[in-house]
Amino acid sequence: MFTSRAEYRLTLREDNADLRLTPKGRELGLVDDRRWNTFNAKYAAAAKEQARLDGTFVRSENSTAAKLLKRPEFKYADVATLAEVGRGDMDELASDEQREQVELQLEVQAKYSGYIERQEREIEKQAKQESLRLPQDINYEDVSGLSNEARQKLLAARPATLGQASRLEGMTPSAVSLILIHLKKRQLQKSA
């Protein structure tokens, strides 16, 4: 799958593939005990270091180390050179390569965190809208801005929910938004 075509590509990054897929591989019996123990040690070390960064206040910057890491001008190595922070204790890791992976993971998570939180809110919002029932008497001819193709597909399929409408072939996110706007306008007219 090309992540550029994925709907939620911020969470489908190369750097977190092992976090997403190793537990699934373990469930399927594809990950042996040695690999599983290495995986668990890496993520325990990352969680421990994240907690340490969250709890370390840097007076000169008037910020926690974790918040500094979110700034574009700071890398993990930069934050670790600050006197109040230093390098974390990652003794449970077997190699320098694993330590570098944990440091990179912490850095990337910090940089992407705001975007990922926004995407998660969008996912929750979309999940709520997914089950929104469409009125049986909705006239798609009245939905302004819809392309003729989208209008024809909606008229032919008569989807029961917004989720069903969004999965119709050729239906774009903007077309779904136009339906939502139409429904809100319709609701306002009825309540007025």
Backbone as JSON Lines, residues from 0, in Angstrom:
{"i":0,"aa":"M","n":[0.85,-1.17,0.0],"ca":[0.0,0.0,0.0],"c":[0.89,1.24,0.0]}
{"i":1,"aa":"F","n":[0.53,2.22,-0.79],"ca":[1.24,3.48,-0.8],"c":[0.64,4.34,0.29]}
{"i":2,"aa":"T","n":[1.48,4.79,1.24],"ca":[0.93,5.61,2.32],"c":[0.43,6.95,1.81]}
{"i":3,"aa":"S","n":[0.93,7.41,0.67],"ca":[0.44,8.67,0.13],"c":[-1.03,8.55,-0.29]}
{"i":4,"aa":"R","n":[-1.51,7.33,-0.49],"ca":[-2.9,7.09,-0.85],"c":[-3.74,6.7,0.36]}
{"i":5,"aa":"A","n":[-3.1,6.49,1.49],"ca":[-3.81,6.05,2.69],"c":[-4.58,7.22,3.28]}
{"i":6,"aa":"E","n":[-5.74,6.9,3.82],"ca":[-6.59,7.94,4.37],"c":[-5.97,8.58,5.61]}
{"i":7,"aa":"Y","n":[-5.36,7.79,6.46],"ca":[-4.76,8.31,7.7],"c":[-3.26,8.06,7.69]}
{"i":8,"aa":"R","n":[-2.58,8.64,6.73],"ca":[-1.17,8.32,6.52],"c":[-0.26,8.81,7.63]}
{"i":9,"aa":"L","n":[-0.69,9.76,8.45],"ca":[0.18,10.2,9.54],"c":[0.45,9.09,10.54]}
{"i":10,"aa":"T","n":[-0.49,8.19,10.69],"ca":[-0.29,7.08,11.62],"c":[0.33,5.87,10.94]}
{"i":11,"aa":"L","n":[0.46,5.9,9.63],"ca":[1.03,4.76,8.89],"c":[2.43,5.11,8.39]}
{"i":12,"aa":"R","n":[3.27,5.55,9.32],"ca":[4.63,5.96,8.94],"c":[5.58,4.76,9.02]}
{"i":13,"aa":"E","n":[6.67,4.87,8.29],"ca":[7.69,3.82,8.29],"c":[8.32,3.67,9.68]}
{"i":14,"aa":"D","n":[8.51,4.8,10.37],"ca":[9.2,4.75,11.66],"c":[8.4,4.06,12.76]}
{"i":15,"aa":"N","n":[7.1,3.9,12.58],"ca":[6.3,3.22,13.62],"c":[5.74,1.88,13.13]}
{"i":16,"aa":"A","n":[6.26,1.38,12.04],"ca":[5.75,0.12,11.48],"c":[5.92,-1.04,12.46]}
{"i":17,"aa":"D","n":[7.06,-1.08,13.15],"ca":[7.24,-2.18,14.1],"c":[6.27,-2.08,15.27]}
{"i":18,"aa":"L","n":[5.96,-0.87,15.71],"ca":[5.0,-0.68,16.8],"c":[3.6,-1.13,16.38]}
{"i":19,"aa":"R","n":[3.24,-0.87,15.14],"ca":[1.92,-1.25,14.66],"c":[1.81,-2.72,14.3]}
{"i":20,"aa":"L","n":[2.89,-3.29,13.75],"ca":[2.79,-4.62,13.14],"c":[3.38,-5.77,13.96]}
{"i":21,"aa":"T","n":[4.35,-5.49,14.82],"ca":[4.96,-6.58,15.59],"c":[3.95,-7.28,16.49]}
{"i":22,"aa":"P","n":[3.08,-6.56,17.22],"ca":[2.07,-7.28,18.01],"c":[1.14,-8.15,17.16]}
{"i":23,"aa":"K","n":[0.79,-7.68,15.99],"ca":[-0.05,-8.48,15.08],"c":[0.71,-9.72,14.62]}
{"i":24,"aa":"G","n":[1.99,-9.53,14.3],"ca":[2.83,-10.66,13.91],"c":[2.97,-11.68,15.02]}
{"i":25,"aa":"R","n":[3.05,-11.19,16.26],"ca":[3.14,-12.1,17.41],"c":[1.85,-12.91,17.55]}
{"i":26,"aa":"E","n":[0.7,-12.23,17.39],"ca":[-0.6,-12.93,17.46],"c":[-0.69,-14.04,16.42]}
{"i":27,"aa":"L","n":[-0.1,-13.8,15.26],"ca":[-0.16,-14.77,14.17],"c":[0.95,-15.82,14.25]}
{"i":28,"aa":"G","n":[1.8,-15.7,15.26],"ca":[2.88,-16.67,15.42],"c":[4.08,-16.41,14.53]}
{"i":29,"aa":"L","n":[4.19,-15.21,13.99],"ca":[5.28,-14.89,13.07],"c":[6.48,-14.25,13.77]}
{"i":30,"aa":"V","n":[6.3,-13.83,15.03],"ca":[7.37,-13.17,15.77],"c":[7.82,-14.09,16.89]}
{"i":31,"aa":"D","n":[9.1,-14.49,16.84],"ca":[9.62,-15.42,17.85],"c":[9.89,-14.7,19.18]}
{"i":32,"aa":"D","n":[10.24,-15.44,20.21],"ca":[10.44,-14.88,21.55],"c":[11.58,-13.87,21.58]}
{"i":33,"aa":"R","n":[12.67,-14.14,20.88],"ca":[13.8,-13.21,20.88],"c":[13.39,-11.86,20.3]}
{"i":34,"aa":"R","n":[12.73,-11.87,19.16],"ca":[12.26,-10.62,18.52],"c":[11.23,-9.93,19.41]}
{"i":35,"aa":"W","n":[10.35,-10.69,20.04],"ca":[9.31,-10.13,20.9],"c":[9.93,-9.44,22.12]}
{"i":36,"aa":"N","n":[10.94,-10.09,22.72],"ca":[11.61,-9.5,23.88],"c":[12.36,-8.23,23.5]}
{"i":37,"aa":"T","n":[12.99,-8.23,22.33],"ca":[13.68,-7.03,21.84],"c":[12.68,-5.9,21.62]}
{"i":38,"aa":"F","n":[11.56,-6.22,21.0],"ca":[10.49,-5.24,20.77],"c":[10.01,-4.65,22.09]}
{"i":39,"aa":"N","n":[9.7,-5.5,23.06],"ca":[9.2,-5.02,24.36],"c":[10.22,-4.17,25.09]}
{"i":40,"aa":"A","n":[11.5,-4.55,25.02],"ca":[12.55,-3.76,25.67],"c":[12.65,-2.37,25.03]}
{"i":41,"aa":"K","n":[12.56,-2.33,23.71],"ca":[12.65,-1.05,22.99],"c":[11.52,-0.12,23.4]}
{"i":42,"aa":"Y","n":[10.3,-0.64,23.44],"ca":[9.16,0.23,23.74],"c":[9.03,0.54,25.22]}
{"i":43,"aa":"A","n":[9.55,-0.32,26.08],"ca":[9.61,0.0,27.51],"c":[10.61,1.14,27.72]}
{"i":44,"aa":"A","n":[11.75,1.06,27.04],"ca":[12.75,2.12,27.14],"c":[12.21,3.43,26.6]}
{"i":45,"aa":"A","n":[11.47,3.39,25.5],"ca":[10.89,4.6,24.92],"c":[9.87,5.22,25.87]}
{"i":46,"aa":"A","n":[9.03,4.4,26.47],"ca":[8.02,4.9,27.41],"c":[8.68,5.52,28.64]}
{"i":47,"aa":"K","n":[9.71,4.86,29.14],"ca":[10.44,5.35,30.31],"c":[11.11,6.68,30.0]}
{"i":48,"aa":"E","n":[11.74,6.77,28.84],"ca":[12.42,8.01,28.46],"c":[11.42,9.12,28.2]}
{"i":49,"aa":"Q","n":[10.27,8.8,27.6],"ca":[9.24,9.8,27.36],"c":[8.75,10.37,28.69]}
{"i":50,"aa":"A","n":[8.52,9.5,29.67],"ca":[8.09,9.95,30.99],"c":[9.16,10.84,31.63]}
{"i":51,"aa":"R","n":[10.42,10.49,31.45],"ca":[11.5,11.31,32.01],"c":[11.53,12.69,31.35]}
{"i":52,"aa":"L","n":[11.39,12.73,30.02],"ca":[11.38,14.01,29.31],"c":[10.17,14.86,29.71]}
{"i":53,"aa":"D","n":[9.02,14.2,29.9],"ca":[7.81,14.91,30.32],"c":[8.0,15.56,31.69]}
{"i":54,"aa":"G","n":[8.76,14.9,32.56],"ca":[8.94,15.38,33.93],"c":[10.17,16.22,34.17]}
{"i":55,"aa":"T","n":[10.96,16.48,33.12],"ca":[12.19,17.26,33.28],"c":[11.96,18.68,32.8]}
{"i":56,"aa":"F","n":[12.06,19.63,33.74],"ca":[11.85,21.05,33.41],"c":[13.19,21.71,33.11]}
{"i":57,"aa":"V","n":[13.24,22.45,32.01],"ca":[14.44,23.17,31.6],"c":[14.21,24.65,31.87]}
{"i":58,"aa":"R","n":[14.85,25.15,32.91],"ca":[14.6,26.54,33.34],"c":[14.99,27.56,32.26]}
{"i":59,"aa":"S","n":[16.12,27.34,31.62],"ca":[16.59,28.31,30.62],"c":[15.61,28.48,29.46]}
{"i":60,"aa":"E","n":[14.82,27.47,29.21],"ca":[13.84,27.51,28.11],"c":[12.41,27.67,28.63]}
{"i":61,"aa":"N","n":[12.25,27.59,29.95],"ca":[10.94,27.68,30.58],"c":[9.95,26.66,29.97]}
{"i":62,"aa":"S","n":[10.44,25.43,29.87],"ca":[9.66,24.38,29.22],"c":[10.14,23.02,29.71]}
{"i":63,"aa":"T","n":[9.3,22.01,29.49],"ca":[9.77,20.64,29.76],"c":[10.62,20.19,28.59]}
{"i":64,"aa":"A","n":[11.44,19.19,28.84],"ca":[12.27,18.63,27.77],"c":[11.41,18.07,26.65]}
{"i":65,"aa":"A","n":[10.28,17.46,27.01],"ca":[9.39,16.89,26.0],"c":[8.82,17.97,25.08]}
{"i":66,"aa":"K","n":[8.46,19.12,25.64],"ca":[7.93,20.2,24.81],"c":[9.01,20.82,23.92]}
{"i":67,"aa":"L","n":[10.25,20.84,24.43],"ca":[11.36,21.34,23.6],"c":[11.53,20.46,22.37]}
{"i":68,"aa":"L","n":[11.36,19.17,22.56],"ca":[11.54,18.22,21.47],"c":[10.52,18.44,20.35]}
{"i":69,"aa":"K","n":[9.4,19.06,20.67],"ca":[8.38,19.35,19.65],"c":[8.8,20.48,18.73]}
{"i":70,"aa":"R","n":[9.69,21.32,19.2],"ca":[10.12,22.46,18.4],"c":[10.99,22.0,17.23]}
{"i":71,"aa":"P","n":[10.82,22.63,16.06],"ca":[11.57,22.18,14.89],"c":[13.09,22.35,15.03]}
{"i":72,"aa":"E","n":[13.52,23.3,15.82],"ca":[14.96,23.55,15.93],"c":[15.68,22.59,16.89]}
{"i":73,"aa":"F","n":[14.91,21.76,17.62],"ca":[15.51,20.82,18.58],"c":[15.41,19.39,18.09]}
{"i":74,"aa":"K","n":[16.52,18.69,18.17],"ca":[16.55,17.25,17.97],"c":[16.8,16.62,19.33]}
{"i":75,"aa":"Y","n":[16.63,15.3,19.42],"ca":[16.84,14.63,20.69],"c":[18.25,14.91,21.22]}
{"i":76,"aa":"A","n":[19.24,14.85,20.34],"ca":[20.63,15.08,20.75],"c":[20.81,16.48,21.34]}
{"i":77,"aa":"D","n":[20.1,17.48,20.78],"ca":[20.18,18.85,21.3],"c":[19.6,18.93,22.71]}
{"i":78,"aa":"V","n":[18.45,18.3,22.89],"ca":[17.79,18.32,24.2],"c":[18.65,17.59,25.23]}
{"i":79,"aa":"A","n":[19.25,16.49,24.81],"ca":[20.06,15.68,25.72],"c":[21.33,16.42,26.16]}
{"i":80,"aa":"T","n":[21.8,17.41,25.39],"ca":[23.0,18.16,25.79],"c":[22.71,19.2,26.86]}
{"i":81,"aa":"L","n":[21.43,19.5,27.11],"ca":[21.1,20.47,28.13],"c":[21.4,19.89,29.51]}
{"i":82,"aa":"A","n":[21.95,20.71,30.39],"ca":[22.4,20.25,31.7],"c":[21.28,19.59,32.51]}
{"i":83,"aa":"E","n":[20.08,20.15,32.46],"ca":[18.97,19.61,33.25],"c":[18.46,18.27,32.71]}
{"i":84,"aa":"V","n":[18.77,17.97,31.46],"ca":[18.19,16.79,30.81],"c":[19.18,15.63,30.78]}
{"i":85,"aa":"G","n":[20.25,15.76,30.03],"ca":[21.21,14.68,29.89],"c":[20.62,13.53,29.07]}
{"i":86,"aa":"R","n":[21.42,12.51,28.91],"ca":[20.97,11.32,28.17],"c":[20.25,10.4,29.13]}
{"i":87,"aa":"G","n":[19.2,9.8,28.65],"ca":[18.43,8.88,29.48],"c":[19.16,7.57,29.71]}
{"i":88,"aa":"D","n":[18.7,6.85,30.71],"ca":[19.26,5.54,31.04],"c":[18.47,4.49,30.28]}
{"i":89,"aa":"M","n":[19.07,3.95,29.25],"ca":[18.4,2.94,28.44],"c":[19.19,1.64,28.49]}
{"i":90,"aa":"D","n":[19.51,1.21,29.71],"ca":[20.34,0.02,29.89],"c":[19.68,-1.25,29.38]}
{"i":91,"aa":"E","n":[18.34,-1.26,29.31],"ca":[17.66,-2.49,28.88],"c":[17.82,-2.76,27.39]}
{"i":92,"aa":"L","n":[18.39,-1.78,26.66],"ca":[18.58,-1.95,25.22],"c":[19.89,-2.66,24.95]}
{"i":93,"aa":"A","n":[19.87,-3.53,23.96],"ca":[21.01,-4.39,23.68],"c":[22.09,-3.71,22.85]}
{"i":94,"aa":"S","n":[21.75,-2.65,22.12],"ca":[22.75,-2.07,21.21],"c":[22.57,-0.57,21.06]}
{"i":95,"aa":"D","n":[23.63,0.06,20.54],"ca":[23.57,1.49,20.23],"c":[22.53,1.77,19.14]}
{"i":96,"aa":"E","n":[22.36,0.81,18.23],"ca":[21.37,0.96,17.16],"c":[19.96,1.07,17.76]}
{"i":97,"aa":"Q","n":[19.67,0.24,18.75],"ca":[18.35,0.32,19.39],"c":[18.19,1.65,20.12]}
{"i":98,"aa":"R","n":[19.23,2.11,20.76],"ca":[19.17,3.4,21.44],"c":[18.87,4.51,20.43]}
{"i":99,"aa":"E","n":[19.55,4.48,19.29],"ca":[19.29,5.47,18.23],"c":[17.85,5.39,17.75]}
{"i":100,"aa":"Q","n":[17.32,4.16,17.62],"ca":[15.93,3.99,17.19],"c":[14.96,4.61,18.2]}
{"i":101,"aa":"V","n":[15.24,4.4,19.49],"ca":[14.37,4.96,20.53],"c":[14.45,6.49,20.5]}
{"i":102,"aa":"E","n":[15.64,7.03,20.37],"ca":[15.81,8.49,20.32],"c":[15.07,9.07,19.11]}
{"i":103,"aa":"L","n":[15.2,8.41,17.97],"ca":[14.51,8.86,16.76],"c":[12.99,8.76,16.94]}
{"i":104,"aa":"Q","n":[12.54,7.66,17.54],"ca":[11.11,7.49,17.78],"c":[10.57,8.61,18.66]}
{"i":105,"aa":"L","n":[11.27,8.95,19.73],"ca":[10.84,10.02,20.62],"c":[10.79,11.36,19.88]}
{"i":106,"aa":"E","n":[11.78,11.59,19.06],"ca":[11.84,12.83,18.3],"c":[10.68,12.93,17.3]}
{"i":107,"aa":"V","n":[10.47,11.87,16.56],"ca":[9.41,11.88,15.54],"c":[8.03,11.98,16.2]}
{"i":108,"aa":"Q","n":[7.82,11.23,17.27],"ca":[6.54,11.31,17.98],"c":[6.27,12.73,18.46]}
{"i":109,"aa":"A","n":[7.29,13.38,18.96],"ca":[7.12,14.75,19.44],"c":[6.76,15.68,18.29]}
{"i":110,"aa":"K","n":[7.46,15.56,17.18],"ca":[7.23,16.45,16.03],"c":[5.85,16.24,15.41]}
{"i":111,"aa":"Y","n":[5.38,15.0,15.38],"ca":[4.1,14.68,14.75],"c":[2.91,14.75,15.7]}
{"i":112,"aa":"S","n":[3.15,14.85,17.0],"ca":[2.07,14.69,17.99],"c":[0.86,15.59,17.74]}
{"i":113,"aa":"G","n":[1.09,16.86,17.44],"ca":[-0.03,17.77,17.2],"c":[-0.86,17.37,15.99]}
{"i":114,"aa":"Y","n":[-0.17,16.98,14.93],"ca":[-0.85,16.56,13.71],"c":[-1.64,15.27,13.94]}
{"i":115,"aa":"I","n":[-1.03,14.35,14.67],"ca":[-1.68,13.06,14.93],"c":[-2.91,13.26,15.81]}
{"i":116,"aa":"E","n":[-2.81,14.13,16.82],"ca":[-3.97,14.41,17.67],"c":[-5.11,14.99,16.85]}
{"i":117,"aa":"R","n":[-4.78,15.92,15.93],"ca":[-5.81,16.5,15.08],"c":[-6.44,15.43,14.18]}
{"i":118,"aa":"Q","n":[-5.61,14.54,13.64],"ca":[-6.12,13.48,12.79],"c":[-7.01,12.52,13.58]}
{"i":119,"aa":"E","n":[-6.64,12.23,14.83],"ca":[-7.47,11.36,15.67],"c":[-8.83,12.0,15.96]}
{"i":120,"aa":"R","n":[-8.83,13.33,16.16],"ca":[-10.12,14.03,16.35],"c":[-10.96,13.93,15.08]}
{"i":121,"aa":"E","n":[-10.32,14.07,13.92],"ca":[-11.04,13.93,12.65],"c":[-11.6,12.53,12.48]}
{"i":122,"aa":"I","n":[-10.84,11.52,12.88],"ca":[-11.29,10.13,12.79],"c":[-12.51,9.93,13.68]}
{"i":123,"aa":"E","n":[-12.47,10.46,14.91],"ca":[-13.62,10.35,15.82],"c":[-14.84,11.05,15.25]}
{"i":124,"aa":"K","n":[-14.62,12.25,14.7],"ca":[-15.72,13.0,14.1],"c":[-16.33,12.24,12.94]}
{"i":125,"aa":"Q","n":[-15.45,11.67,12.12],"ca":[-15.93,10.91,10.96],"c":[-16.69,9.67,11.4]}
{"i":126,"aa":"A","n":[-16.22,9.02,12.46],"ca":[-16.91,7.83,12.96],"c":[-18.32,8.18,13.42]}
{"i":127,"aa":"K","n":[-18.47,9.33,14.05],"ca":[-19.81,9.77,14.47],"c":[-20.69,10.05,13.25]}
{"i":128,"aa":"Q","n":[-20.1,10.67,12.24],"ca":[-20.86,11.01,11.04],"c":[-21.19,9.78,10.21]}
{"i":129,"aa":"E","n":[-20.36,8.75,10.34],"ca":[-20.52,7.51,9.57],"c":[-21.94,6.95,9.72]}
{"i":130,"aa":"S","n":[-22.47,6.98,10.93],"ca":[-23.77,6.37,11.19],"c":[-24.93,7.37,11.07]}
{"i":131,"aa":"L","n":[-24.64,8.6,10.67],"ca":[-25.69,9.6,10.51],"c":[-26.69,9.14,9.46]}
{"i":132,"aa":"R","n":[-27.93,9.01,9.86],"ca":[-28.97,8.55,8.94],"c":[-29.36,9.68,8.0]}
{"i":133,"aa":"L","n":[-29.46,9.35,6.74],"ca":[-29.91,10.31,5.73],"c":[-31.42,10.21,5.6]}
{"i":134,"aa":"P","n":[-32.1,11.36,5.58],"ca":[-33.56,11.31,5.44],"c":[-33.96,10.63,4.13]}
{"i":135,"aa":"Q","n":[-35.03,9.85,4.21],"ca":[-35.49,9.14,3.0],"c":[-35.96,10.1,1.93]}
{"i":136,"aa":"D","n":[-36.43,11.27,2.38],"ca":[-36.97,12.22,1.41],"c":[-35.93,13.25,0.93]}
{"i":137,"aa":"I","n":[-34.66,13.0,1.19],"ca":[-33.64,13.96,0.76],"c":[-33.61,14.01,-0.77]}
{"i":138,"aa":"N","n":[-33.59,15.23,-1.27],"ca":[-33.54,15.43,-2.71],"c":[-32.12,15.88,-3.07]}
{"i":139,"aa":"Y","n":[-31.36,15.0,-3.66],"ca":[-29.96,15.3,-3.98],"c":[-29.85,16.37,-5.06]}
{"i":140,"aa":"E","n":[-30.94,16.63,-5.77],"ca":[-30.95,17.72,-6.76],"c":[-30.83,19.07,-6.06]}
{"i":141,"aa":"D","n":[-31.26,19.13,-4.79],"ca":[-31.22,20.38,-4.03],"c":[-29.87,20.63,-3.34]}
{"i":142,"aa":"V","n":[-28.99,19.65,-3.37],"ca":[-27.69,19.8,-2.7],"c":[-26.79,20.59,-3.64]}
{"i":143,"aa":"S","n":[-26.61,21.87,-3.31],"ca":[-25.82,22.73,-4.2],"c":[-24.34,22.38,-4.13]}
{"i":144,"aa":"G","n":[-23.71,22.43,-5.29],"ca":[-22.28,22.17,-5.4],"c":[-21.92,20.74,-5.75]}
{"i":145,"aa":"L","n":[-22.88,19.82,-5.67],"ca":[-22.59,18.41,-6.0],"c":[-22.35,18.28,-7.51]}
{"i":146,"aa":"S","n":[-21.39,17.47,-7.86],"ca":[-21.16,17.21,-9.27],"c":[-22.32,16.37,-9.79]}
{"i":147,"aa":"N","n":[-22.53,16.41,-11.08],"ca":[-23.6,15.6,-11.68],"c":[-23.37,14.12,-11.42]}
{"i":148,"aa":"E","n":[-22.09,13.69,-11.49],"ca":[-21.78,12.28,-11.26],"c":[-22.16,11.86,-9.84]}
{"i":149,"aa":"A","n":[-21.77,12.68,-8.85],"ca":[-22.09,12.35,-7.45],"c":[-23.61,12.34,-7.24]}
{"i":150,"aa":"R","n":[-24.29,13.31,-7.82],"ca":[-25.75,13.41,-7.68],"c":[-26.41,12.15,-8.27]}
{"i":151,"aa":"Q","n":[-25.98,11.72,-9.44],"ca":[-26.55,10.53,-10.09],"c":[-26.31,9.28,-9.25]}
{"i":152,"aa":"K","n":[-25.09,9.15,-8.72],"ca":[-24.78,7.97,-7.9],"c":[-25.62,7.94,-6.64]}
{"i":153,"aa":"L","n":[-25.81,9.1,-6.01],"ca":[-26.61,9.18,-4.79],"c":[-28.08,8.87,-5.09]}
{"i":154,"aa":"L","n":[-28.59,9.39,-6.19],"ca":[-29.97,9.13,-6.57],"c":[-30.2,7.65,-6.89]}
{"i":155,"aa":"A","n":[-29.22,7.03,-7.53],"ca":[-29.35,5.62,-7.89],"c":[-29.23,4.72,-6.66]}
{"i":156,"aa":"A","n":[-28.32,5.04,-5.77],"ca":[-28.06,4.16,-4.61],"c":[-28.99,4.43,-3.44]}
{"i":157,"aa":"R","n":[-29.42,5.67,-3.27],"ca":[-30.25,6.07,-2.12],"c":[-29.67,5.51,-0.81]}
{"i":158,"aa":"P","n":[-28.44,5.91,-0.47],"ca":[-27.81,5.39,0.75],"c":[-28.61,5.76,2.0]}
{"i":159,"aa":"A","n":[-28.6,4.86,2.98],"ca":[-29.34,5.08,4.23],"c":[-28.54,5.93,5.21]}
{"i":160,"aa":"T","n":[-27.21,5.86,5.14],"ca":[-26.37,6.61,6.08],"c":[-25.32,7.41,5.31]}
{"i":161,"aa":"L","n":[-24.75,8.37,5.99],"ca":[-23.69,9.15,5.39],"c":[-22.48,8.27,5.09]}
{"i":162,"aa":"G","n":[-22.23,7.28,5.94],"ca":[-21.13,6.35,5.71],"c":[-21.31,5.59,4.41]}
{"i":163,"aa":"Q","n":[-22.52,5.13,4.15],"ca":[-22.79,4.43,2.89],"c":[-22.57,5.37,1.71]}
{"i":164,"aa":"A","n":[-23.01,6.61,1.85],"ca":[-22.83,7.59,0.78],"c":[-21.35,7.83,0.51]}
{"i":165,"aa":"S","n":[-20.56,7.91,1.57],"ca":[-19.13,8.21,1.41],"c":[-18.38,7.08,0.72]}
{"i":166,"aa":"R","n":[-18.92,5.86,0.78],"ca":[-18.24,4.71,0.16],"c":[-18.69,4.45,-1.28]}
{"i":167,"aa":"L","n":[-19.6,5.25,-1.79],"ca":[-20.0,5.08,-3.18],"c":[-18.82,5.41,-4.09]}
{"i":168,"aa":"E","n":[-18.68,4.67,-5.16],"ca":[-17.58,4.91,-6.1],"c":[-17.68,6.33,-6.65]}
{"i":169,"aa":"G","n":[-16.56,7.02,-6.62],"ca":[-16.51,8.38,-7.15],"c":[-16.95,9.45,-6.17]}
{"i":170,"aa":"M","n":[-17.39,9.06,-4.98],"ca":[-17.82,10.05,-3.99],"c":[-16.58,10.66,-3.32]}
{"i":171,"aa":"T","n":[-16.49,11.96,-3.33],"ca":[-15.32,12.65,-2.78],"c":[-15.64,13.17,-1.38]}
{"i":172,"aa":"P","n":[-14.61,13.44,-0.58],"ca":[-14.85,14.03,0.74],"c":[-15.6,15.36,0.65]}
{"i":173,"aa":"S","n":[-15.35,16.13,-0.4],"ca":[-16.06,17.4,-0.54],"c":[-17.54,17.17,-0.82]}
{"i":174,"aa":"A","n":[-17.88,16.14,-1.56],"ca":[-19.29,15.82,-1.82],"c":[-19.99,15.43,-0.52]}
{"i":175,"aa":"V","n":[-19.3,14.66,0.32],"ca":[-19.87,14.26,1.62],"c":[-20.08,15.51,2.47]}
{"i":176,"aa":"S","n":[-19.12,16.43,2.44],"ca":[-19.25,17.68,3.19],"c":[-20.44,18.49,2.7]}
{"i":177,"aa":"L","n":[-20.66,18.51,1.39],"ca":[-21.81,19.24,0.83],"c":[-23.13,18.63,1.32]}
{"i":178,"aa":"I","n":[-23.18,17.32,1.43],"ca":[-24.39,16.66,1.94],"c":[-24.61,17.08,3.4]}
{"i":179,"aa":"L","n":[-23.54,17.08,4.19],"ca":[-23.65,17.49,5.59],"c":[-24.15,18.93,5.71]}
{"i":180,"aa":"I","n":[-23.59,19.81,4.9],"ca":[-24.02,21.21,4.92],"c":[-25.49,21.31,4.55]}
{"i":181,"aa":"H","n":[-25.9,20.57,3.53],"ca":[-27.3,20.57,3.11],"c":[-28.21,20.1,4.25]}
{"i":182,"aa":"L","n":[-27.79,19.05,4.94],"ca":[-28.6,18.53,6.05],"c":[-28.71,19.54,7.19]}
{"i":183,"aa":"K","n":[-27.63,20.25,7.47],"ca":[-27.66,21.27,8.53],"c":[-28.57,22.42,8.15]}
{"i":184,"aa":"K","n":[-28.48,22.86,6.89],"ca":[-29.36,23.94,6.41],"c":[-30.82,23.49,6.49]}
{"i":185,"aa":"R","n":[-31.07,22.27,6.08],"ca":[-32.42,21.71,6.11],"c":[-32.96,21.68,7.54]}
{"i":186,"aa":"Q","n":[-32.1,21.27,8.47],"ca":[-32.51,21.19,9.88],"c":[-32.8,22.59,10.43]}
{"i":187,"aa":"L","n":[-31.99,23.58,10.05],"ca":[-32.22,24.96,10.49],"c":[-33.54,25.51,9.94]}
{"i":188,"aa":"Q","n":[-33.84,25.17,8.69],"ca":[-35.09,25.64,8.08],"c":[-36.29,25.04,8.78]}
{"i":189,"aa":"K","n":[-36.19,23.77,9.17],"ca":[-37.3,23.1,9.86],"c":[-37.52,23.68,11.25]}
{"i":190,"aa":"S","n":[-36.42,24.04,11.93],"ca":[-36.53,24.56,13.29],"c":[-36.92,26.03,13.33]}
{"i":191,"aa":"A","n":[-36.81,26.74,12.2],"ca":[-37.14,28.16,12.17],"c":[-38.62,28.4,12.02]}
